[in-house]
Amino acid sequence: MTISFYIQSSKNPAPIYVRVREGRDVDAKCKIQTTIDPKLFSKGKIKLRKIPTGADANAKDWIQKANNELILIQKKLDQLKVLLNERLNNRKNGQTINSQWLNEVIYPRSKNEIPKALLSYFDYFLESKKTSLNATTIKKIKVFKHRLERYEKTHGIVYINEVDKRFALSLQRWCDRENYAHNTKVKTLKVLLTVCNHAKENGILTSTQLPYITRGLKYQKTSHVHLNFEELKKIAATPMPDQRLENARDWLIISCFTAQRVSDFLRFSKNKIVEMEGMQFLDISQKKTGKALYIPLTKEVTEILDKRGGEFPPAFSDHLEGNKTIYNTLIKEVCRVAKINNKVTSHGKNPKTNRYEFREVPKYKAVSTHIGRRSFATNYYGKINTALLINATGHSSETQFLKYVGKDGNQQALTLAKAMKSFAEQSK
């Protein structure tokens, strides 16, 4: 590691910066709370004033006092260099050395102090929310934090009070250069707005422009890939070549008729089944929202349970994330075997670029863990009262539900017209 000091301005006084570098992987910078006359700074070192020939006693005394102050500044830089070397030598394996790390070494805060740097506040935000956010949401927020870390490598440390329209535009342009999808860019700014609003509630000064950093930004409408009833019948009737795929196929059918997230339906068990008025229901509490729900068991679900002696299919792993990953892979193969291969436009991650993009692919390739929940909502929309569907899916509002199934105002009006026509016919 190389530690150096430099200035970026020719104006007097100019702030001194410290820089830690190691090859191409590490390049951390931070401004320290020390300024200097640029004429008295060269090659990372403080230059002492020279006593001119013929200077009188007063001039010599003044220069000596000024040099004593410069010596103290150099001593401060030397001490900082020793501190940084010590921290670098004793850092934990795998610890990231970046501008945030450097800033926290130079300006250590007390345990009760609220950070003002945006990256540091992300950690404070997650710590304060750890009991109210689930593990998946925390993981997603950390992804946004790491994205901001990459931005800071070329733009320097961002403080909460600097998050304004100018910053938002700079971040959007950086996202474009990095080939992030439009919706990823919008979501990044919305998460930043949430974090900064949390800081504002905790007394941190924010820009008056903060409320406007997402103004005019809208998500691009994405295709809503789902499995319709005919495709589900075809999948259910197709023999699978091995037991794992049969288990995955059964879970896929169950998910499409219970409307639950993968983190919920892979936890379904026989002892969660209750009976009311001769009908069977699953009594569950959603992992993400904590909402308690009763899910009716349809014929398609009970047929799977009956063939398994009343049991749900076995899980694929003891770990939730492992379960999701394995299931996500297997159901693609299930749909390929069932020949669900009509072309669809999919919004997915390109493994070569690691970026989301729209691509035309066979439908089985677009199938993912979320397709069961989306298929339920889409297949039954317009056939069953929307309020009842929302109760089954656990969405917090009708607006959120309609976005989920990809319905707009025109389709809502059409659904209303059909319902009114049906009502009029029944009245006759």
TAZI-V126782 format. One record per helix or strand of 3 or more residues. SS is the DSSP state (h for helix, s for strand). FROM is the first residue (numbers start at 0). LEN is the number of residues. If there is no record, write none. Layout:
BEGIN
ss->SS from->FROM len->LEN
ss->SS from->FROM len->LEN
END
This chain:
BEGIN
ss->s from->1 len->6
ss->s from->13 len->9
ss->s from->25 len->11
ss->h from->37 len->3
ss->h from->56 len->33
ss->h from->98 len->8
ss->h from->117 len->12
ss->h from->134 len->21
ss->h from->159 len->3
ss->h from->164 len->13
ss->h from->181 len->20
ss->h from->209 len->3
ss->h from->228 len->9
ss->h from->242 len->14
ss->h from->261 len->4
ss->h from->269 len->3
ss->s from->272 len->4
ss->s from->278 len->7
ss->s from->291 len->5
ss->h from->298 len->9
ss->h from->319 len->18
ss->s from->342 len->8
ss->s from->354 len->8
ss->h from->362 len->4
ss->h from->370 len->10
ss->h from->385 len->8
ss->h from->397 len->8
ss->h from->408 len->19
END
